[in-house]
Structure formats: C-alpha cells, structure tokens
Amino acid sequence: MPQSILIDGLKASLTRSTTLSQSTFAWVASLALLALVLQAMLAWHSPHPDGYVHDFYSDAVKFYFRTSAIPTAGDCFTCYHPPMLPVLGGIVFDIAEFFGASRNTRYATLATVLGFISLCFVYFSCRIYLQYREDNGRYFDLLAFALICFLPVRVISSHAIESEILVATMIVIALFYFGEFMRRRIFYHLLIAGAFAGFAALTKYTGALVALVLVGILFIDWIIRKREHGLREFVCFSAIVFFVGVGPYAHNVVKHDTPFPGNYSWTDENHASKYSFSKFSINRIVDSFNRKDGRKLGDFDSYSNEYVTSLYGQLWTDYSFFTVPTRHGQAYRMNLHNKEIPIPLIEAILIAGIPTILFGLIGGAILLFRPGAYVLLAVAAASVAVYISWTFKAPTWMLKTKYLLFLTPLLPIALSMFFKRGYVLFAKMAVIAPSVVLSFVYSFYFATV
C-alpha cells in the first residue's frame, strides 16, 4: 500500500467524524511512515529469504512454480490448503525469474510482497476501527492506529511465506466493504465484499468460515427486515462468494470425500482435557526465552497446553518464532541468527499488555450491546468457537495467535467503548499507551537485530 494512499485514506476516514488538524495529520503520516520503515527493516534483517516462519507453506509455492499445477493434499505437507498463496507465489517467482533473480531472491521478493500486503491489512483494519469505534477523539484514534500498526504478532507474521497475513488481509477488506454496505446500502460495496470473501476462502479455511458467516448475516437480514432488494443482495453476494471461492472445496469433496482434507490423522477423539484455560503466568512465557536448550517448542507446557498463556505470549512477543533452536523435530535453521530480545523488554511488554487486554475485555462486553457491531461480533464468535473446537479435535499442538489475526481491529474498537469523556479518557489512554509504545519498541528491536 503506497504511503500516499494509506495517509489519504486515513485522512478521509478521520474527517468523517472530526476535523483533522495539520498536527494530527502529521502524526498519521508519521505512523504510516514508521510502518513502512519497520516493514523495510524487517525484510532487510530477515535471517532467511523466506522470512520469519518456516511452516512449509513455501513447499506449495515451489510445487506450483515447478509444475504450473495447483497442488493438492499429498503433493506436499501443506498442499491441502486452498490455492491462493501457491498461485500468488508462483506468479511472483515467474516474474522474478524473468528478471534473472536467484532462488534466494525469489523467496525474498515473495516475502516482501506479502509484507506490503500486510500494510493493506493495517490500512483496512484502521478503516474498520473507524467504522465501529466509539468516538473518543482523534488522539485516541491515533493511539488505536499505532496499536494496529505495531502489534508484534502482526509485524512478525507479516514477513513470512505463509497464508496467515494473506487470509487476514482478504478478510478485513471483505469486512470493511460489507460493513460499508450494511451502513449505506451501496450495492457495489456488497460486490467488492463478496469478491474478497471469495478470495479469503481461496486462501485458507478460516476465510471460508468468515464468508459463510457473512452469507448467513445477509440471509438473516433479508428475512428479518424484508427489504425490497434483500433477496437480490443475498443471491448476488452468495453467487460471487460461490463463484470465486468454492472451486477448491468442491474438488476436495470429489477427491477426498471432505471439503477440508488435512495433513494430520484426524479422529473423533476429544483432546480438550490436555488444555488449560485457567493457567496464566508471564514467568512461564519468559522461561521459554531463557531456556534455549534444544527442545522442541511443543515441550513447553505453557506453550503447548495453556490457552491463555500461549495466545497472550504470541500476541505481544515472538513467542512462537525464536524461543528454542528446534521446530518440527528438526534443527530450526533460522535460529542460526537468533533474535536475542532483551529479557527485560520481553517482561515489560508482557506486563504492559495486561491492562490493555483487560480494558479490551470490558469494552468487548459493552460492544455486545451495540447493535451496529453485530457483523464483527458474529464473525468473532463463530471464528473463536470453531477454532477452539478444532484445537480440541487436533491430536497435536495448534495454539497459534496468528490464526486469529483478522480479529485485530476488535481490540482497539473494544478499547474505545468505555471511559470516553474528560479525565477518565486520558486515564484510559495513559493505561493503554505503555503497551502501544512497547509494541513499537519491541517490533522495531526485532526488525533491526
């Protein structure tokens, strides 16, 4: 997302609800510029051409690049996923090869492209925030923008050849235009939302879930309100989602007897008993950074089995990236260039994040009673419920915050819901500000070492 487009879009959105002074615009421009600089530094200091995570997603890209055929389950470890990433990656590889790029340069180019796509995620996340937030004034808006820009899980996940940032971007674009349609009933907004919901379904199964939720919302809206054009809107949106995103799922049903084939031995056994929702300890998160003793990441109980501890640690730090030297049972190649984040900085951001999350939970409870937010709430409820159910059925560790990255706008929206006037607003901002500032410090430190 070019810097001028990012700034102009945020400026236009801000001026809908408040006058944007020259000094405030300068802060918006500064945040946009910092996000771009951070992205560039992240790429420059990446320890390997394919970025910061090696979950074998690049194998699907390589398969498509070599064969020009969309990979399916059995072609590689992660080839059961829908084809958006392999096709995009294959196109980028083809263009890079045309210009004589080496193998490493092809990987670095694709990781950089995905990094710039993550800036689109930031942009539309900010637009969603402005759609649904309780207006606390432009200074609180700037604080919310900064949180979206510099949240560590977003920053670190943005420079990696995998599907998470791609599907999150498709989803937030779809949610933004769907929200615009529900507010203003401009038909082309619905068409854009349908297209990107279909693209999200083409990227990962999470995208298919969100697309189905939006179809359901439109159907219920038609039934309840009985609007004159409600049926046409529902049919058109559903048709676009179906036309764009249904192909891989239909193929899976024909070839695998299920729309969701995986690379694990799924059973009906419930693994819920191995998880804990009640345990939480910052010390256990920090301990995984102190004990780089060659064990697999899954050997840390807090990382493998404690829902709150694991997801919280990954939200604010690189908890799942550089904690130990092994991953997937093999030497984790990227730890040859360990990101040695100072332990005091890790402890500081984990402590600072607690009041922000608590305020967010309180604001989220208030958001439940705001009728205009039902689209986001329905998507969040369905996504979290399916995610938890999926982890309970999976025989191996599946706790990854980045899988729910598309819910990022909900945090600043929830934070805007309470303490909105006078000195209490400044008190709220003072409580939230440390986690935002430390997010920038942590992300910038990570990107430059």
ROVOMAR-380812 format. One record per residue (C-alpha): residue in one letter; x, y, z. Coordinates in Angstrom, 2 decimals. Example, Ala and Ser with C-alpha at 12.3 -4.5 7.8 and 13.67 -1.06 7.14 Angstrom:
<lovexs>
@resn=a x=12.30 y=-4.50 z=7.80
@resn=s x=13.67 y=-1.06 z=7.14
</lovexs>
This chain:
<lovexs>
@resn=m x=0.00 y=0.00 z=0.00
@resn=p x=1.79 y=3.17 z=-1.15
@resn=q x=2.35 y=5.70 z=1.62
@resn=s x=0.24 y=8.42 z=-0.01
@resn=i x=-2.78 y=6.14 z=-0.43
@resn=l x=-2.50 y=4.97 z=3.18
@resn=i x=-2.35 y=8.52 z=4.51
@resn=d x=-5.06 y=9.90 z=2.21
@resn=g x=-7.44 y=7.07 z=3.08
@resn=l x=-6.98 y=7.51 z=6.81
@resn=k x=-7.33 y=11.28 z=6.44
@resn=a x=-10.62 y=10.89 z=4.57
@resn=s x=-11.90 y=8.44 z=7.18
@resn=l x=-10.91 y=10.66 z=10.10
@resn=t x=-12.59 y=13.73 z=8.63
@resn=r x=-15.93 y=11.92 z=8.61
@resn=s x=-16.16 y=12.31 z=12.39
@resn=t x=-13.72 y=15.05 z=13.38
@resn=t x=-11.75 y=17.90 z=11.92
@resn=l x=-8.26 y=16.76 z=11.12
@resn=s x=-5.82 y=19.42 z=12.18
@resn=q x=-2.47 y=19.83 z=10.47
@resn=s x=-0.65 y=18.49 z=13.53
@resn=t x=-2.90 y=15.41 z=13.72
@resn=f x=-2.36 y=14.72 z=10.04
@resn=a x=1.38 y=14.91 z=10.66
@resn=w x=1.02 y=12.19 z=13.31
@resn=v x=-1.00 y=9.99 z=10.91
@resn=a x=1.70 y=10.48 z=8.28
@resn=s x=4.38 y=9.62 z=10.84
@resn=l x=2.65 y=6.39 z=11.83
@resn=a x=2.31 y=5.39 z=8.18
@resn=l x=5.96 y=6.19 z=7.52
@resn=l x=7.08 y=4.24 z=10.61
@resn=a x=5.04 y=1.24 z=9.47
@resn=l x=6.76 y=1.36 z=6.09
@resn=v x=10.23 y=1.76 z=7.61
@resn=l x=9.56 y=-1.09 z=10.02
@resn=q x=8.49 y=-3.32 z=7.15
@resn=a x=11.64 y=-2.49 z=5.19
@resn=m x=13.90 y=-3.15 z=8.19
@resn=l x=12.10 y=-6.41 z=8.91
@resn=a x=12.87 y=-7.58 z=5.38
@resn=w x=16.45 y=-6.29 z=5.45
@resn=h x=17.26 y=-8.16 z=8.65
@resn=s x=15.37 y=-11.35 z=7.84
@resn=p x=17.69 y=-14.26 z=8.66
@resn=h x=16.46 y=-16.31 z=5.73
@resn=p x=14.97 y=-15.40 z=2.33
@resn=d x=11.54 y=-16.88 z=3.09
@resn=g x=11.07 y=-14.77 z=6.20
@resn=y x=10.46 y=-15.37 z=9.87
@resn=v x=8.38 y=-18.54 z=9.92
@resn=h x=9.07 y=-21.84 z=8.23
@resn=d x=5.85 y=-23.83 z=8.34
@resn=f x=6.40 y=-25.47 z=4.94
@resn=y x=3.91 y=-23.20 z=3.15
@resn=s x=6.62 y=-22.37 z=0.64
@resn=d x=6.62 y=-26.02 z=-0.49
@resn=a x=3.23 y=-25.44 z=-2.12
@resn=v x=4.60 y=-22.34 z=-3.86
@resn=k x=7.58 y=-24.33 z=-5.16
@resn=f x=5.27 y=-27.08 z=-6.43
@resn=y x=3.13 y=-24.63 z=-8.38
@resn=f x=6.20 y=-22.82 z=-9.73
@resn=r x=7.72 y=-26.10 z=-10.99
@resn=t x=4.59 y=-27.73 z=-12.40
@resn=s x=2.10 y=-24.88 z=-13.09
@resn=a x=-0.46 y=-27.15 z=-11.42
@resn=i x=-2.40 y=-26.23 z=-8.31
@resn=p x=-1.09 y=-28.50 z=-5.53
@resn=t x=-3.42 y=-30.80 z=-3.64
@resn=a x=-3.15 y=-32.86 z=-0.46
@resn=g x=-0.38 y=-35.40 z=-0.93
@resn=d x=1.82 y=-33.18 z=-3.10
@resn=c x=3.47 y=-31.65 z=-0.02
@resn=f x=2.99 y=-31.26 z=3.72
@resn=t x=0.84 y=-28.12 z=3.47
@resn=c x=-0.55 y=-28.60 z=-0.04
@resn=y x=-4.05 y=-29.34 z=1.25
@resn=h x=-4.65 y=-25.60 z=1.75
@resn=p x=-6.64 y=-23.61 z=-0.86
@resn=p x=-4.50 y=-22.29 z=-3.72
@resn=m x=-4.29 y=-18.50 z=-3.27
@resn=l x=-0.79 y=-18.47 z=-1.75
@resn=p x=0.75 y=-21.02 z=-4.18
@resn=v x=-0.69 y=-19.20 z=-7.21
@resn=l x=0.37 y=-15.76 z=-5.97
@resn=g x=3.79 y=-17.12 z=-5.06
@resn=g x=4.17 y=-18.84 z=-8.39
@resn=i x=3.39 y=-15.61 z=-10.25
@resn=v x=5.92 y=-13.68 z=-8.14
@resn=f x=8.52 y=-16.40 z=-8.75
@resn=d x=7.86 y=-16.28 z=-12.51
@resn=i x=8.28 y=-12.50 z=-12.61
@resn=a x=11.44 y=-12.66 z=-10.51
@resn=e x=12.89 y=-15.40 z=-12.71
@resn=f x=12.09 y=-13.34 z=-15.81
@resn=f x=14.39 y=-10.65 z=-14.41
@resn=g x=17.11 y=-13.21 z=-13.71
@resn=a x=16.62 y=-13.42 z=-9.94
@resn=s x=18.36 y=-16.16 z=-7.99
@resn=r x=16.49 y=-18.71 z=-5.87
@resn=n x=17.06 y=-16.73 z=-2.68
@resn=t x=15.98 y=-13.50 z=-4.37
@resn=r x=12.72 y=-15.14 z=-5.48
@resn=y x=11.95 y=-16.09 z=-1.89
@resn=a x=12.90 y=-12.69 z=-0.57
@resn=t x=10.74 y=-11.00 z=-3.22
@resn=l x=7.68 y=-13.05 z=-2.29
@resn=a x=8.20 y=-12.41 z=1.42
@resn=t x=8.48 y=-8.69 z=0.66
@resn=v x=5.28 y=-8.76 z=-1.43
@resn=l x=3.46 y=-10.37 z=1.48
@resn=g x=4.94 y=-7.71 z=3.74
@resn=f x=3.40 y=-4.98 z=1.62
@resn=i x=0.11 y=-6.87 z=1.61
@resn=s x=0.29 y=-6.67 z=5.40
@resn=l x=0.25 y=-2.87 z=5.06
@resn=c x=-3.10 y=-3.27 z=3.30
@resn=f x=-4.15 y=-5.26 z=6.36
@resn=v x=-3.12 y=-2.32 z=8.57
@resn=y x=-4.96 y=0.16 z=6.36
@resn=f x=-8.27 y=-1.71 z=6.26
@resn=s x=-8.03 y=-2.64 z=9.93
@resn=c x=-7.83 y=1.07 z=10.70
@resn=r x=-10.80 y=1.71 z=8.41
@resn=i x=-12.82 y=-0.99 z=10.22
@resn=y x=-11.89 y=0.60 z=13.53
@resn=l x=-13.24 y=3.93 z=12.30
@resn=q x=-16.47 y=2.25 z=11.15
@resn=y x=-17.36 y=0.76 z=14.51
@resn=r x=-15.48 y=2.62 z=17.23
@resn=e x=-16.97 y=4.90 z=19.85
@resn=d x=-15.57 y=8.33 z=19.01
@resn=n x=-13.04 y=9.21 z=21.73
@resn=g x=-11.41 y=11.94 z=19.70
@resn=r x=-8.60 y=11.94 z=17.19
@resn=y x=-5.82 y=11.43 z=19.73
@resn=f x=-7.31 y=8.18 z=20.91
@resn=d x=-7.77 y=7.22 z=17.24
@resn=l x=-4.04 y=7.76 z=16.71
@resn=l x=-3.31 y=5.51 z=19.68
@resn=a x=-5.56 y=2.85 z=18.16
@resn=f x=-3.84 y=3.19 z=14.77
@resn=a x=-0.46 y=2.76 z=16.43
@resn=l x=-1.65 y=-0.39 z=18.20
@resn=i x=-2.78 y=-1.89 z=14.89
@resn=c x=0.45 y=-0.85 z=13.15
@resn=f x=2.90 y=-2.18 z=15.72
@resn=l x=1.21 y=-5.14 z=17.40
@resn=p x=4.11 y=-7.65 z=17.47
@resn=v x=2.16 y=-10.65 z=16.15
@resn=r x=1.15 y=-8.58 z=13.11
@resn=v x=4.62 y=-7.22 z=12.47
@resn=i x=6.48 y=-10.52 z=12.78
@resn=s x=3.89 y=-12.54 z=10.84
@resn=s x=3.92 y=-10.01 z=8.01
@resn=h x=7.28 y=-11.09 z=6.61
@resn=a x=6.80 y=-14.79 z=6.06
@resn=i x=5.74 y=-17.03 z=3.20
@resn=e x=2.57 y=-18.40 z=4.72
@resn=s x=-1.16 y=-17.91 z=4.43
@resn=e x=-1.99 y=-16.08 z=7.67
@resn=i x=-1.30 y=-12.46 z=6.69
@resn=l x=-2.78 y=-13.08 z=3.25
@resn=v x=-6.08 y=-14.51 z=4.51
@resn=a x=-6.27 y=-11.88 z=7.28
@resn=t x=-5.93 y=-9.13 z=4.66
@resn=m x=-8.61 y=-10.63 z=2.42
@resn=i x=-10.94 y=-10.94 z=5.42
@resn=v x=-10.52 y=-7.39 z=6.73
@resn=i x=-11.10 y=-5.96 z=3.24
@resn=a x=-14.27 y=-8.06 z=2.95
@resn=l x=-15.39 y=-6.98 z=6.43
@resn=f x=-14.78 y=-3.32 z=5.69
@resn=y x=-16.83 y=-3.27 z=2.49
@resn=f x=-19.51 y=-5.50 z=4.00
@resn=g x=-19.77 y=-3.03 z=6.88
@resn=e x=-19.97 y=-0.13 z=4.44
@resn=f x=-22.80 y=-1.88 z=2.61
@resn=m x=-24.73 y=-2.57 z=5.81
@resn=r x=-24.43 y=1.11 z=6.79
@resn=r x=-25.04 y=2.79 z=3.44
@resn=r x=-26.60 y=0.09 z=1.21
@resn=i x=-24.42 y=0.93 z=-1.78
@resn=f x=-24.59 y=-2.14 z=-3.99
@resn=y x=-21.06 y=-2.13 z=-5.37
@resn=h x=-19.72 y=-2.30 z=-1.79
@resn=l x=-21.53 y=-5.62 z=-1.48
@resn=l x=-19.97 y=-6.86 z=-4.70
@resn=i x=-16.47 y=-5.94 z=-3.52
@resn=a x=-17.13 y=-7.62 z=-0.16
@resn=g x=-18.28 y=-10.78 z=-1.93
@resn=a x=-15.21 y=-10.89 z=-4.13
@resn=f x=-12.79 y=-10.54 z=-1.23
@resn=a x=-14.76 y=-13.02 z=0.88
@resn=g x=-14.29 y=-15.43 z=-2.01
@resn=f x=-10.58 y=-14.62 z=-2.15
@resn=a x=-10.37 y=-15.29 z=1.59
@resn=a x=-11.99 y=-18.69 z=1.04
@resn=l x=-9.40 y=-19.35 z=-1.67
@resn=t x=-6.61 y=-18.60 z=0.80
@resn=k x=-7.39 y=-20.66 z=3.89
@resn=y x=-10.31 y=-22.48 z=5.53
@resn=t x=-10.68 y=-19.61 z=8.00
@resn=g x=-11.62 y=-17.42 z=5.07
@resn=a x=-14.30 y=-19.89 z=4.02
@resn=l x=-15.77 y=-19.75 z=7.53
@resn=v x=-15.93 y=-15.94 z=7.51
@resn=a x=-17.50 y=-16.00 z=4.03
@resn=l x=-20.21 y=-18.36 z=5.28
@resn=v x=-20.87 y=-16.14 z=8.30
@resn=l x=-21.35 y=-13.11 z=6.04
@resn=v x=-23.70 y=-15.07 z=3.77
@resn=g x=-25.68 y=-16.07 z=6.86
@resn=i x=-25.85 y=-12.48 z=8.13
@resn=l x=-27.15 y=-11.27 z=4.77
@resn=f x=-29.77 y=-14.04 z=4.72
@resn=i x=-30.97 y=-13.22 z=8.25
@resn=d x=-31.01 y=-9.51 z=7.41
@resn=w x=-33.25 y=-10.23 z=4.41
@resn=i x=-35.61 y=-12.44 z=6.42
@resn=i x=-35.95 y=-10.04 z=9.36
@resn=r x=-36.08 y=-6.71 z=7.55
@resn=k x=-37.86 y=-7.96 z=4.43
@resn=r x=-36.24 y=-5.25 z=2.37
@resn=e x=-37.32 y=-4.89 z=-1.23
@resn=h x=-33.91 y=-5.73 z=-2.65
@resn=g x=-32.86 y=-8.09 z=0.15
@resn=l x=-33.22 y=-11.27 z=-1.90
@resn=r x=-31.26 y=-9.81 z=-4.81
@resn=e x=-28.47 y=-8.72 z=-2.47
@resn=f x=-28.31 y=-12.12 z=-0.78
@resn=v x=-28.28 y=-14.00 z=-4.10
@resn=c x=-25.65 y=-11.75 z=-5.68
@resn=f x=-23.33 y=-11.86 z=-2.69
@resn=s x=-23.68 y=-15.64 z=-2.33
@resn=a x=-23.12 y=-16.14 z=-6.06
@resn=i x=-19.91 y=-14.11 z=-6.05
@resn=v x=-18.56 y=-15.94 z=-2.99
@resn=f x=-19.53 y=-19.27 z=-4.56
@resn=f x=-18.09 y=-18.42 z=-7.98
@resn=v x=-14.78 y=-17.09 z=-6.62
@resn=g x=-14.12 y=-19.37 z=-3.68
@resn=v x=-15.92 y=-22.71 z=-3.99
@resn=g x=-13.65 y=-24.46 z=-6.50
@resn=p x=-11.04 y=-25.99 z=-4.16
@resn=y x=-13.72 y=-27.22 z=-1.75
@resn=a x=-15.72 y=-28.92 z=-4.48
@resn=h x=-12.51 y=-30.55 z=-5.71
@resn=n x=-11.72 y=-31.74 z=-2.19
@resn=v x=-15.15 y=-33.33 z=-1.84
@resn=v x=-14.73 y=-35.19 z=-5.12
@resn=k x=-11.17 y=-36.34 z=-4.44
@resn=h x=-11.08 y=-36.68 z=-0.65
@resn=d x=-14.75 y=-37.01 z=0.38
@resn=t x=-14.37 y=-33.93 z=2.58
@resn=p x=-14.05 y=-30.21 z=1.83
@resn=f x=-11.28 y=-29.91 z=4.44
@resn=p x=-8.54 y=-32.51 z=3.97
@resn=g x=-5.61 y=-32.14 z=6.35
@resn=n x=-2.13 y=-33.49 z=6.84
@resn=y x=-2.93 y=-34.98 z=10.24
@resn=s x=-4.60 y=-38.20 z=11.30
@resn=w x=-7.86 y=-36.69 z=12.48
@resn=t x=-10.03 y=-38.76 z=14.80
@resn=d x=-13.25 y=-38.29 z=16.73
@resn=e x=-11.26 y=-38.29 z=19.97
@resn=n x=-11.64 y=-35.13 z=22.06
@resn=h x=-8.30 y=-33.73 z=23.22
@resn=a x=-9.84 y=-30.94 z=25.32
@resn=s x=-8.54 y=-32.43 z=28.56
@resn=k x=-4.93 y=-31.60 z=27.67
@resn=y x=-5.69 y=-27.86 z=27.51
@resn=s x=-5.99 y=-25.40 z=30.37
@resn=f x=-7.93 y=-22.15 z=30.22
@resn=s x=-7.25 y=-21.14 z=33.81
@resn=k x=-3.46 y=-21.03 z=33.99
@resn=f x=-1.65 y=-17.83 z=33.15
@resn=s x=1.89 y=-16.81 z=34.02
@resn=i x=4.22 y=-14.26 z=32.48
@resn=n x=7.10 y=-16.12 z=34.12
@resn=r x=6.31 y=-19.25 z=32.11
@resn=i x=6.42 y=-17.24 z=28.89
@resn=v x=9.73 y=-15.63 z=29.80
@resn=d x=11.09 y=-19.02 z=30.84
@resn=s x=10.82 y=-20.25 z=27.27
@resn=f x=13.14 y=-17.41 z=26.18
@resn=n x=15.64 y=-18.20 z=28.94
@resn=r x=15.85 y=-21.95 z=28.31
@resn=k x=17.06 y=-22.33 z=24.75
@resn=d x=18.09 y=-25.89 z=25.40
@resn=g x=17.36 y=-27.61 z=22.11
@resn=r x=13.95 y=-28.95 z=22.97
@resn=k x=11.00 y=-28.68 z=20.63
@resn=l x=8.66 y=-25.76 z=21.13
@resn=g x=5.93 y=-28.26 z=21.97
@resn=d x=7.87 y=-29.43 z=25.03
@resn=f x=6.98 y=-26.23 z=26.88
@resn=d x=3.72 y=-26.96 z=28.70
@resn=s x=2.69 y=-23.31 z=28.76
@resn=y x=3.32 y=-23.08 z=25.02
@resn=s x=1.56 y=-26.31 z=24.11
@resn=n x=-1.34 y=-26.66 z=26.52
@resn=e x=-2.19 y=-23.35 z=28.19
@resn=y x=-4.64 y=-21.43 z=26.02
@resn=v x=-4.39 y=-18.01 z=27.62
@resn=t x=-0.65 y=-18.11 z=28.30
@resn=s x=0.24 y=-19.29 z=24.81
@resn=l x=-2.02 y=-16.94 z=22.86
@resn=y x=-1.07 y=-13.99 z=25.05
@resn=g x=2.66 y=-14.67 z=24.67
@resn=q x=2.37 y=-14.85 z=20.91
@resn=l x=0.27 y=-11.67 z=20.76
@resn=w x=2.92 y=-9.45 z=22.34
@resn=t x=6.21 y=-11.24 z=21.59
@resn=d x=7.95 y=-13.61 z=19.20
@resn=y x=6.94 y=-16.48 z=21.49
@resn=s x=6.48 y=-18.93 z=18.62
@resn=f x=9.39 y=-17.83 z=16.45
@resn=f x=12.73 y=-17.83 z=18.26
@resn=t x=12.15 y=-19.41 z=21.64
@resn=v x=14.17 y=-22.60 z=21.10
@resn=p x=16.54 y=-23.88 z=18.41
@resn=t x=14.31 y=-26.68 z=17.13
@resn=r x=10.95 y=-26.86 z=15.43
@resn=h x=9.04 y=-29.61 z=13.60
@resn=g x=11.55 y=-32.03 z=15.08
@resn=q x=14.43 y=-30.64 z=13.05
@resn=a x=17.12 y=-28.03 z=13.54
@resn=y x=15.36 y=-24.69 z=13.23
@resn=r x=17.54 y=-23.07 z=10.63
@resn=m x=16.58 y=-19.53 z=11.48
@resn=n x=17.97 y=-19.79 z=14.97
@resn=l x=21.38 y=-19.59 z=13.38
@resn=h x=20.50 y=-15.88 z=13.55
@resn=n x=18.70 y=-15.73 z=16.88
@resn=k x=16.68 y=-12.63 z=17.63
@resn=e x=18.12 y=-12.06 z=21.08
@resn=i x=15.45 y=-9.78 z=22.51
@resn=p x=16.46 y=-8.46 z=25.96
@resn=i x=14.56 y=-10.28 z=28.69
@resn=p x=13.61 y=-7.00 z=30.48
@resn=l x=11.92 y=-5.81 z=27.26
@resn=i x=10.02 y=-9.09 z=26.99
@resn=e x=8.87 y=-8.82 z=30.60
@resn=a x=7.92 y=-5.16 z=30.20
@resn=i x=5.69 y=-5.65 z=27.17
@resn=l x=4.01 y=-8.71 z=28.70
@resn=i x=3.20 y=-6.75 z=31.86
@resn=a x=2.10 y=-3.64 z=29.95
@resn=g x=-0.24 y=-5.70 z=27.80
@resn=i x=-2.32 y=-6.96 z=30.74
@resn=p x=-4.37 y=-3.78 z=31.39
@resn=t x=-4.85 y=-3.28 z=27.65
@resn=i x=-6.36 y=-6.75 z=27.32
@resn=l x=-8.47 y=-6.31 z=30.46
@resn=f x=-9.82 y=-2.99 z=29.18
@resn=g x=-10.46 y=-4.68 z=25.86
@resn=l x=-12.47 y=-7.44 z=27.52
@resn=i x=-14.58 y=-4.89 z=29.40
@resn=g x=-15.10 y=-2.87 z=26.24
@resn=g x=-15.94 y=-6.06 z=24.37
@resn=a x=-18.70 y=-6.80 z=26.87
@resn=i x=-20.10 y=-3.31 z=26.24
@resn=l x=-19.79 y=-3.87 z=22.49
@resn=l x=-22.18 y=-6.82 z=22.79
@resn=f x=-25.00 y=-4.34 z=23.41
@resn=r x=-24.19 y=-2.16 z=20.42
@resn=p x=-26.49 y=-3.27 z=17.55
@resn=g x=-24.31 y=-1.89 z=14.79
@resn=a x=-21.42 y=-4.18 z=15.73
@resn=y x=-23.22 y=-7.48 z=15.16
@resn=v x=-21.29 y=-8.24 z=11.96
@resn=l x=-17.91 y=-8.18 z=13.71
@resn=l x=-19.29 y=-9.93 z=16.78
@resn=a x=-20.80 y=-12.73 z=14.70
@resn=v x=-17.54 y=-13.24 z=12.81
@resn=a x=-15.54 y=-13.22 z=16.06
@resn=a x=-17.90 y=-15.61 z=17.87
@resn=a x=-18.01 y=-18.11 z=15.01
@resn=s x=-14.24 y=-17.95 z=14.41
@resn=v x=-13.28 y=-18.40 z=18.06
@resn=a x=-15.82 y=-21.19 z=18.58
@resn=v x=-14.66 y=-23.12 z=15.51
@resn=y x=-11.01 y=-22.50 z=16.39
@resn=i x=-11.43 y=-23.89 z=19.91
@resn=s x=-13.38 y=-26.88 z=18.60
@resn=w x=-10.65 y=-27.51 z=16.02
@resn=t x=-7.87 y=-27.46 z=18.61
@resn=f x=-9.82 y=-29.91 z=20.77
@resn=k x=-10.09 y=-32.36 z=17.87
@resn=a x=-6.49 y=-31.98 z=16.74
@resn=p x=-4.06 y=-34.59 z=18.11
@resn=t x=-1.13 y=-32.19 z=18.08
@resn=w x=-0.47 y=-28.67 z=19.33
@resn=m x=-2.42 y=-26.00 z=17.46
@resn=l x=-2.36 y=-22.84 z=19.62
@resn=k x=-1.36 y=-20.01 z=17.29
@resn=t x=-2.44 y=-16.41 z=17.74
@resn=k x=-1.76 y=-15.60 z=14.10
@resn=y x=-4.65 y=-17.86 z=13.08
@resn=l x=-6.99 y=-15.19 z=14.54
@resn=l x=-5.00 y=-12.22 z=13.22
@resn=f x=-8.01 y=-10.91 z=11.27
@resn=l x=-9.73 y=-10.09 z=14.59
@resn=t x=-7.07 y=-7.42 z=15.33
@resn=p x=-9.46 y=-4.44 z=14.73
@resn=l x=-11.72 y=-5.70 z=17.51
@resn=l x=-9.18 y=-4.83 z=20.21
@resn=p x=-9.00 y=-1.06 z=19.59
@resn=i x=-12.75 y=-0.98 z=18.88
@resn=a x=-13.41 y=-2.61 z=22.25
@resn=l x=-10.95 y=-0.25 z=23.94
@resn=s x=-12.94 y=2.70 z=22.59
@resn=m x=-16.18 y=1.54 z=24.20
@resn=f x=-15.74 y=2.83 z=27.73
@resn=f x=-14.26 y=5.79 z=29.67
@resn=k x=-14.98 y=8.21 z=26.85
@resn=r x=-15.16 y=11.61 z=28.49
@resn=g x=-12.89 y=14.05 z=30.28
@resn=y x=-10.14 y=12.96 z=32.61
@resn=v x=-11.22 y=9.28 z=32.54
@resn=l x=-10.45 y=9.19 z=28.82
@resn=f x=-6.93 y=10.45 z=29.46
@resn=a x=-6.58 y=7.94 z=32.29
@resn=k x=-7.60 y=5.15 z=29.92
@resn=m x=-5.14 y=6.35 z=27.30
@resn=a x=-2.39 y=6.53 z=29.92
@resn=v x=-3.07 y=2.89 z=30.86
@resn=i x=-3.11 y=1.70 z=27.23
@resn=a x=-0.21 y=3.81 z=25.97
@resn=p x=2.63 y=1.74 z=27.53
@resn=s x=1.60 y=-1.40 z=25.65
@resn=v x=1.37 y=0.59 z=22.40
@resn=v x=4.77 y=2.24 z=22.89
@resn=l x=6.43 y=-1.01 z=23.92
@resn=s x=4.84 y=-2.76 z=20.94
@resn=f x=6.66 y=-0.30 z=18.70
@resn=v x=9.91 y=-0.68 z=20.65
@resn=y x=9.68 y=-4.48 z=20.62
@resn=s x=8.75 y=-4.67 z=16.93
@resn=f x=11.45 y=-2.18 z=15.93
@resn=y x=14.04 y=-4.02 z=18.03
@resn=f x=13.00 y=-7.32 z=16.44
@resn=a x=13.25 y=-5.82 z=12.96
@resn=t x=16.71 y=-4.36 z=13.46
@resn=v x=18.70 y=-7.14 z=15.22
</lovexs>
